[in-house]
């Protein structure tokens, strides 16, 4: 018996020592070598390694720029993925325990070594991210100047102007700031809440990258920017996740004392299973956004035979190979690990090693692809129209009845959000029903109708003409604020998610745990309060239209998307506080909700009338300079939009008031039934006690009257 235990301990020690120490290098070193070789070969193939005829910054900048970009992209992806692992996949403690009432700390024992290594990796790669972003900023400046690097003071002032006034320079400057903040937080924070907040903030690094390079130009600016944003999100989670797995391999391939002892490798099956689900979403994002990007930049079959087209083909084939390896992981290796087969460990890390090499190839190809001119030029026309100068698009045709269904401009960011929410909701419904629970078909229909409305409001005629006409913009605004949120709130997505998602017992926070954290947070208690929701709803309208925020949303693509997001969330919180059935920290009395709704109706009327009576044009340099030859004048159109705001806002508000009254009636009915059931159980004890109280009061009055005589 003792001999067997000693043999097992010796085997475990050997497994944890030599192979474990070498495993990280074996998984990453080949990928690094392959990535460098692919960058060199692809640069020569695409011609980006050759000196430019217009201006050449020299061989050092020509090679240093793609190397710095590859290092930047890789370190950013690793930082973001490591934070995601720490926030949602790995346990923070070696002995997690159930939280005590009123406390959020679920940790016991020591910090889990996998969690510690992941946070250290996030901090270290965050530093590399910061430094490489600064290097890219410098090298892109010299690449733009087209001369060898120099310390001449005139170049210093030119670089300052590049950072302050040129969009590419500003984007990389913001990238440095975001990377520096993320790496600083990764060094200091360790609590679940702060790790989650840092993870959410790290995704801000995707925004500057989506606004530079080829994505910033072309005939479909919205489509290019949004598709590259989705592409970057998928790549960060996928590529970065594979590297994090490689870094954690020595820890996940060994055993540890405590609750994780057993016949299977510590955490390996669980971690790979969770990452597989994340990688599936990433594959869909990368593949779908890649198709959109290719169709924007390659518009003819002959263009596939250009260097740009061949690089796209090579990147697509590598992506398909990665998807095949991921499928093999999910179908064969992970089930074997979860079944406790130790032999599957070697197969698991072999697959991870192959994925690392192929992903390094993909990143190298993407780096060279970003420096290669696409076959379809992304430059603006020599003599652009006023609408093209302002919006980036030609003026749409005159707005007619048929335009509402025929004019589209797909917003791929919101399309991805809508598809994800629809699939997730339907999956949850199927999961709940398979378990034998019920879920109303009416709630499902309401949710899907809300998503359909959201898709139309962000990609249909309202979105297209909302950039041209104030009236259509206002209709789109009110629809995003009052129509789509109302349907989505009725769908009760949080209640459904809590029913469908399983609880974790290993000290990690999955989707269900994070939902509960948000629902019971002080932040939720504030934003779901009807008074705050109404003030936010009314106040944000005034602040948005009476400040420079309106102009920022019109001129800047990210401002436009943030505007849509703000309108949607504001309306959702308002509807949730009025009629929502999802759990919130505290609900206001029905009477208060009705008063708030009446005040909201009055506000719509007041503000709508104030805009209608205005003689000045909102954003006159925008709406007044479109060069329209059809439709009403800009000021008349603005008055029409004010009337639309007044009229459209009243109908959903009345529906909300009706919903509050129905909810009030149902609650009263439930309370009456509860009291009837209680009376049946205790033989009307409450009523008898009530009558006895009055009888005692009567006796006291009679006694007082008798003594007075």
N, C-alpha and C positions, 0 to 999 in steps of 0.2 A: 504493500500500500504506500509506504513512505517512498520506496524506490520509484513507484509510478508518479508520485507527486513531484519528486525531485527531477525526474526526466521531463515532465511537463513544464516545470519551472525553467529548466535549462533551455528547452526548446523555445519557450516564450522569450527568454532573455536573448537568445541568439537572434530570434525573429525581430526583436526590438532594437538590436544593435547594428550589426554590419549591414544587412540589406536595407534597413530603414534609413540609415545615414546616407547610403548611396542612392536611394530611390529618387530623391528630389532631383539630383543631377542627371540621373538616367532619363527622367521624364522631361526635363527642360533644356538640357544642353543640346541635344540633336535638333530641337525645334529652333533654338537660337541660331545655330549654324545654317539650317535650311532657310530661315527667314532672311539672313544676310545675303546668301547666295541668290535667292529669288529677287531681292531688291536690285542687286547688281545686274542680273540677267534681264529683268523686266525693264530697267532703266535704259539699257543699251537697245533693247528691242523697240521700246516706244520712242526713243530718240531724246529723252529728257536728260541723258548724260552728256549730250553734245552741247557745244557752245552755241548760244543764241546769236543770230545774225544782227538783231536789233541792239543787243546789249548783253554782255557776258559778265557775271559777277566773279568768274574764276572757278577753277575746278573744286576748290575747297568748299565754296558755298553750294555748288551744284550737287556735291555728294553729302555735305553736312546737313543740308535742308531735309532731304528725304530720310536720312538717318535720324535726325531730331524729331521729325514727324512720326516715324515709326515708333520711336521710344516714347514719345508723348502719347500716342494713341494706345499703346500697350499699357503704359503705367496708369493712364486714366481708367482703362477697362479693368485692370487688376484692382485698383483702389475701390471702384464702385462695387465690383463683384465681391471683394473681401468684406465690405461693409454689409452687403446683402446677406452673405453667409452668416456673419456675426449676429445680424438682427433677426433672421428668420429660420436659419438651418441648424446652427450649432448651439448646444447648451452652454450656458455661461459658467455653470458650476458642476463639480464632480458628483454632488449629491443634491439634486433639485428636490424641493419639497413644496407642498401645497401652501399657498399664501394664507397668512392669518387674517381674520376679519379686520378690514380697514387698512391692511398693509399690502404693498405691491411687491415686496422683496420675496422672491421664490428661490433663493439660493442658500445652500448649505455646503459645508466642506470647503474645498479649495477651488480656485479658478481653473476651469477646464483647460488643459494644455492646448487643445485644438482652438478654443476661443481666443486664448492669449496669443497664439501664433498668428491667427487670422487678423486680429487687431494690430499686431506689430507689423504684419505684412501691409495692411492698409495704410499705416502711418509712413512706413518706408517708401512704398510705391507712391504715396501722396507727395512726398518730398521730391521724388524723381519727376512726378507729374508737374510740379511747380517749376523746377529748374528747366525741364525740357520745354515747357510752354514759353519760358523766357527766351530760351535758345531759338525756338521757332520764330518768335516775334522778331528777333534780331536778323535771322537769316532770311525771313520773308521780306524784310525791309531792303536788304542788300540785293536780293533777287529782283525786287521791283526797281531799284535804282539801276541795276544792270552794270555795275562797276565793282571792281575788287574792294574788299573791306578796307577802311581807312579811319584813322583817328582825327581827321580834319574837323575843326569846330563847326564848319558849315553842315557837315553830315550829321553832327549831333543835334543841331536845331531842326534839321530835316526829319530826323527820327522822332523827335518830340512832336512835330506837326503830324507825322504819320500815325502816332499813337492817339493824338487828340482829335484829328479831323478825318482820317481815312477809316472806312468801315472795317477793313481787314485788321488794321492796327488796333482799333478799339476792341474788336472781338478777341484778339489774342491778349490784350491787356486785361480784359475781364476774365479770361481764362486763367491768367496768373493769379488773380485775386481769389477766384473760386477754388482753385487748387490749393492755394496757401491756407485758406480757411478750413477746407476739408482735411488737409493733412494735420493742421493744428488740433482740430477736434478729435481726429483719430488717435493722436498722441494722448489726449487728456481724458476723454470720456470712456466710461465702462458700464454705466447703468443702462438697463434695457431701453428706457425712454430716450436717453441722450444718444445712444447708438442708433436707434430708429430715426431720430431727428437728423443726425449726421448723414445717415444713408439717404434720406429724402433730399437733403440739401446737395449731396454729391451729384445727383442727376442734373443739377443746374449746369454742369459742365458741358452737357450735350447742346445747350442752346447756342452758345457762341459758334461752335463748330458747324451747326446746321445753317448758319447765316453767311458762311464764307465759302470760297472756292466756287465750283461749278453750280452749287445749289443756290447761289445768290442771283444768278442770271437766268436767261432763257425765256421762252414764251410762256411758260407755266411756272411762275415764281412760287405760288402757293404749293403746287404739287411737288416741286423740287425740294423746297425747304422742309415740308412736312415729311416727305418720304425719307430724306436723309436723316431727319430727326429720329424717326422710327427705326431706321437702319442702324444708327449709332446706338440706340437703346438696346436693340437685340444683340449687336456685336459686343457691347460692354458686358452684358450678362452672360453671353455664351463664351466668348474668348476668355474674358476675365475669370469666369467660373471654372473653366478647364485649368487655368494656371493655378488658381487657388486649390483645386483638387490635387494638383501635382505637389504643391507646397505642403498640403496636409497629409499626403500619402504615408509618410513614416508613422504618423500618429494614428491614422485610420486603419492601418494594416497590422497593428499590434493590439494586445490586450492590456487592460488596466484594472486595478482593483476597484472594489465597490460595486455599485449597482450594474456596471457594464460587463462584469465577468460572465462568461458563458462559452459556448462552443463556436461562436462566430466572431469575426473581427469586430473590434470596437467601432461602433458608429458607421462602419463602411457602407453597409447595406442601406441604412437609414439616410445617410448623407447623399449617397448616389441616387437613391430613389427621389429625394426631394429636389436635387439638382436636375434630375431628368425631367421632372415636370416643368421646372423653370426653363430648361433648355428647349423644350418643345415649343413653348411660347416664343422664345427667342428665334428659333428656326423659322417659324411662321412670319415673324416680323422682318427678319433678314431677307427671306425669300420674296415675300410680297413687296416690300419696299424696293428691293433690287429690281424687280420687274418694272415697277413704276419708274424708277430712275432710268432704266435702260430705254423704255419707250419714250421718255422725254428727250434723251440725248442721241438716240439712234432711231431715225425716222424712215430709213430706207434699208432694204435688204443688202444692198451693196456696201453699206456702211459697216456691216458686221465683219467685213474683210480688212478693215483698217486696223492699225495697232490698238486703238481704243476698243474696237469691237472684239479683237482677239483676247485682250486682257479681261474684258467682261465675261467672255466665254470661259476662260481659264478659272476666273473667280467663281463662276456659277458651278462649274464641274467640281471644284474643291468644296463648295458649300454642299452640293449633293452628296459628296463622299462623307462629309461630316455628319449629315443627316442620317446616312446609312449606318455609320458607326454608332450614333446615338440610339438608333432603333435597335441595333444588336445589343447594346448595353441594356436597354429597357426590357427587351424580350427575353434575354438569356442570362446575362451576367448578374443583374440585380436580383432576379428571383432566386438564383443560386446562392447569392450572398445572404439574402433574407432567410433562406432555408437552412443556413448554418454550414454550408459547404466551404471549408477553408480553402480548398483548391481553387475556388472561384476568385480568390483575392488576386492571384497572379494574372488571371485573365482580365480582371477589372482594370488593373493598372496598365496592362498592355494596351487596352483600348484607350485609356486616358493618354498614354504616351503617343499613340498614333493620332489621336485628336489634337494633341498639342502641336505636333509637327504640321498637320494639315492647316490648323488654325493660324500658325505662324506664316504659312504660305499665303493664306487669304489676307492677313494683315499686310504683308509685304506687297501683294498685288494691289490692295486698296490704296496703299501709300503712293505707289507709282501711278495708279489710275487717276488719283486726285491732281497730279501734275501733268497729265496728258490731255491735250486739247480734244474735246469731243468732236465727232464728225459733224454734228449739227451745231452751228455757232450759237453761243449763248449771249451774244452782244445785241444791244438794242438797235433799232433802225437808225439810219443816218438822220432822217427828219421825222422824229416821233410825234405823234398827235398829242394834244394836251392831256387826254385821258391816259395815254400810255406813259407820259412823263409822271403823272400823279399816282396812278394805280399799278403800273406795270403791265396793264392789259389794254387792248383796244376797246373802244367804246362799244358796249353791247347793242344789239338792235333795239328799235323802239319798243317800249313796254306795251304789250297788247295782252288780250285774254289768253292767247296761246302761249305767251312767254312763261307763264307760271309753271307750265309742265315741260316746256321744250328747252329752256335755258338752264344749263348746269355748269358748275365748276367744282369738281370734286375736291373736298378737303380731306386728304388721306389721314390726317391725324384724328379727326372726329369719326371718320369711317372705321378706323381701327378700334377706337373706343367703343363705338356702337356695336361692332361685331363681337368684341370681347365681352361686353356686358350682356348681350343677347345670349351668347353661347354659355357663359357662366350661369346665367339665370335658368336657362333650360336644363343645364346639367344638374343644378340644385333641385329643380322640380322633379326630375327623373329620380334623383337620389332619394328624395323625401318619399316619393310614392312607392319606390321599390321597398322601402322600409316599412310600408304599411300605413304611413301617415297621409293625411289629406292636404291638398293645397288647391285653393279656388282657381278655376280656369279663368274667372273674370279678372283676378289679380294678374295672372300671366298675360292676358290680352291687354290690360292697361299698361303693363310694363313694356310690352313689345310695341304698342302704339306710341308710347312716349319716346322710345328709341327711334322709331320711324320718323316721328316729328322732328326729333333732334337731328337726324340725318338730313332731312329736307331743309331745315332752318340753317344748316351750316354748309350745305353743298348745292342747294337749289337756287331758284331765281331770287329768293329773298337775300341770300348771301351775295349774289352777283350784283343785283341792282342796289343793294344796300350800300355799296361803295360809291354809287353814282347819285342816288336820290335820297335826300333826307327822309322823305316820307316812307320809303321802303326800309330804310335803316331802322326807323322807329317801329315799324311793324315787326321787323325781325327781332328787335330788342324786346318788345313786349311778348312776342311768341316764345323766345328763349327764357323769359323770366316768369311767365304766367301759364303758358300752355303745356310745354314739355315737362316742367317740374311737377305740375299737378298730376299728370298721368303717371309719372315715375314714382311719386310718393304713394299713390294708391297701390302700386305694385308691391309695397312693403319688402324691399330687397334685403334689408338688414335682418328682419325676422326670418326670412327664408334662408339666408346665409347661416345664421346661427343654428337653424334646424338641420341643415345639410352638412356643415363642416364638423369634423370630429375634433375632439379636444386632445391636446398633446400632454403627455405626462413625463416628458424627459427634460423639462426645464426650458424648452425653446418656445418661441412665440410664433405660431403660424398665423394664417389669415384670421381664424376664429379668435385667437387671443388678442391680436391687434385690434380687431373690431371691438371687442369688449373693453379694451383699454381706452379707445376713443369714445365709446358710448358713455363710459362712467367717468370720463375726465372732467376737470373743471372747465376746460375749454368748451366741451360739448354742452355743459350746463349753461354757459353764457350764450353761445351762438344759437341754441335751440329755444332760448327763452323768447316768448312771443314779442315782448317789448323790444328786445335787441333785434330780433329778426325784422320787425316792422321798421325800426329806426334805420337798420342797415339797408332795407329795401328802399325806403324813401330818401334817406340821406345819400346813398351811393348814386342815385339818379341825379340829384342836384350837383354833387361834387363832380360827377363824370362830365356832364354837359356844360357846367359853368367853369370848368378848369381846362388846363392843357391836356388832360387825360384823353379827351375826345379826339383831339388832333393827333396824339401819339397813337391811338388805336387805328386811325385812318391811314397814317403814313407808314407805320411800322408793322410788319407782319406778326411779330411776336406780341405786339400790343393788341392787334386784332384778335389773336387767339386767347390772350389773357382776358380781353373784354368778353368774349363768348363764355369763357369759363366762369368769370365773375357773375355774369347775368344768370347763368344756369344755377350756380351754387346759391346765389342770393335768393332766387325764386324757390329752389328746393328747400332751403332752410325755412323760408316763410310758410310754404305749404305744409312742411312737416310739423311746424309748431301749431298750425291750425287744425289739420285733420289727419295727420299721420298716425299710423298704428305701430310703427317701429318704436323700439324702446328708446326713451330719452331720460335724462336724470330727473326731470320734474316737468309736469304739465300744468299749464295755467287753467283756471276755471273757464267754463264755456262762456259765461257772461263776459269775461274780460276779452276773450278771443273775438266775440261779436263786436265789441266796442272798437277793438283794434282794426277790424275789417272795415267798419264804417269810417274810421279815420283815414284808412288807406284809400277808400273810394273818394273821400273828400280831397285828399292830397292829389290824386290823379286829376280830378277836375280842376283844382286850383292851378297846378303846374301846367296842365295842358292849355288852359285859358291864357296863362302868362306867356307861353310861347306863341300862341296864336295872335296875341295882341302886340308882339314884339315887332319893331320895324327894322331891327338889325339881323343880319344873317349869321347863323352859327357856322363857324369854319368857312368864312366867305372865300378865302383863298383856295379852298378845296372845292366846295359845291358850286361856287360861282365861276370856276375856271375849267369846267369839264369840256367845254366846247360842244355841248349838246345842241342839236338842231331840232329836237323833238321834245314833247312834253311841256309841262308848265314851267314858268320861270322859277329860279331858285328860291325866292322868297315865298311865292305862292305854294311851292312844293313843301316848304318848311311848315307853313300853316296847315297844309293837309296832313303832314306827319304829326303835328300837335293834336289835331282832331283824332287821328288814328290812335295815338297814345291814350287819349281820354276814353274813346269808345271801346278799344280792345281791352283796356285794363279793367273796365267795369264788369264785363261778362265773367271772366274767371273769378273776380272777387265775389260776385254774387253766388257763383257755384261753390266757392269756399265757404261762404256764409251758410248756404244750404247744407253743406257737409257738416259744418259745426253744429247746426240745429239737429240734424239726423243723429250725429254722435251723442249730443246731449240727451236726446230722447232715448237712445239705446242704453246709455249709462243709467238714466233714471229707471228704465224698465228692468235692467239687470239688478239695480239696487233694490227695487221693489220685490223682485223674485227672490233675492237673497234674504231679505227680511221675512218674506213668507215662509221660506224653507226653515229659517231660524225659529220662527214662531211655531211651526209644526214640530220641530225637534224639542223645544222647551215649553210647549203648551202656552204660548203667548206670554212668556215670563216678562218680556220687555214691556208689553202693554199693561200687564198686571202691576208691574213696578211703577209704571207711569200713573196709573189710576190710584195706586196706593199713595203716591206722592201728593196728588191733589187731595186725597182723603185726609192725609196728615195735615196739609195746609188748612183745610176746612176746620179740622178740630182745633188747630191753633187759633184760628180766627174766632171760633166760638168761645174758646177759653178766655181770650183777651176781652171779648165783648162781655162775658159773664163777670169777669173781675172788675170791668169798668162800671158795671151797675152797682 
